[in-house]
């Protein structure tokens, strides 16, 4: 199982530009089962809530530290998890994207 940090690491998406990859990822995200979406959202909450609680209790410039944790959590944990969940739906999403763009 490969861990992806960016959409351009998918071999299937190599032929597409950034905006097309984002559209394909949106299609793949919409194909996730409700259980997968629920699990993914719970994981996101588990990563994001603690730093925000820390932010609520800080009144000085130290709020930057939890804010940095939120950003790191997103780019190091949440984005790869999202890409991992949608990776099984990419082929069908690419087919759907190509059908939709061929019609236009």
C-alpha positions in Angstrom: 0.0 0.0 0.0 1.6 3.2 -1.2 0.9 6.5 0.7 0.2 9.4 -1.6 0.9 13.0 -0.5 -0.2 14.6 -3.7 -2.6 13.8 -6.6 0.3 14.0 -9.1 1.8 10.9 -7.5 -1.0 8.7 -9.0 0.1 7.0 -12.2 -3.4 7.1 -13.5 -3.6 10.9 -13.2 -0.2 11.6 -14.9 -1.8 12.6 -18.2 -4.1 15.3 -16.6 -3.3 18.8 -15.5 -3.9 20.1 -11.9 -7.5 21.3 -12.4 -8.5 18.0 -14.2 -6.9 16.0 -11.4 -8.9 18.0 -8.9 -12.1 17.3 -10.8 -11.3 13.6 -10.9 -10.6 13.5 -7.2 -13.9 15.2 -6.5 -15.7 12.6 -8.6 -13.8 9.8 -6.7 -14.7 11.4 -3.4 -18.4 11.4 -4.3 -18.1 7.7 -5.0 -17.0 6.9 -1.5 -19.5 4.8 0.5 -21.2 6.4 3.5 -19.2 4.3 5.9 -15.9 5.4 4.3 -17.0 9.0 4.4 -17.9 8.6 8.1 -14.6 7.0 9.0 -12.7 9.6 7.1 -14.5 12.4 8.8 -14.0 10.9 12.2 -10.3 10.7 11.5 -10.3 14.3 10.4 -12.0 15.4 13.6 -9.5 13.4 15.7 -6.6 15.2 14.1 -8.1 18.7 14.0 -10.0 19.1 17.3 -7.1 19.0 19.8 -5.1 21.8 18.2 -8.3 24.0 18.0 -8.9 23.4 21.7 -5.4 24.5 22.3 -6.1 27.6 20.2 -9.1 28.5 22.3 -7.1 28.6 25.5 -4.2 30.7 24.2 -4.3 34.5 24.3 -0.8 35.4 23.1 1.3 34.9 20.0 1.7 31.3 21.0 -1.5 30.5 19.0 0.9 30.0 16.0 2.1 26.7 17.5 -1.3 24.9 17.4 -2.0 26.5 14.1 1.2 25.0 12.7 0.0 21.6 14.0 -3.3 22.0 12.2 -1.5 22.7 8.9 1.0 19.8 9.4 -1.9 17.5 10.4 -3.7 18.4 7.2 -0.7 18.0 4.8 0.9 15.0 6.5 -2.1 13.0 7.8 -5.4 14.2 6.4 -4.6 14.7 2.7 -2.8 11.3 2.3 -5.7 9.6 4.2 -8.2 11.2 1.8 -6.2 10.1 -1.2 -5.8 6.6 0.2 -9.6 6.3 0.6 -10.3 7.5 -3.0 -7.5 5.5 -4.7 -9.8 2.5 -5.3 -12.3 4.7 -7.2 -9.9 6.5 -9.5 -10.2 4.3 -12.6 -14.0 4.7 -12.7 -13.8 8.4 -11.9 -11.4 8.9 -14.8 -13.8 7.1 -17.1 -16.7 9.3 -15.9 -14.6 12.5 -16.3 -13.6 11.5 -19.8 -17.2 10.8 -20.7 -18.3 14.2 -19.3 -15.6 16.1 -21.1 -16.2 14.3 -24.4 -19.9 15.5 -24.3 -18.9 19.1 -23.8 
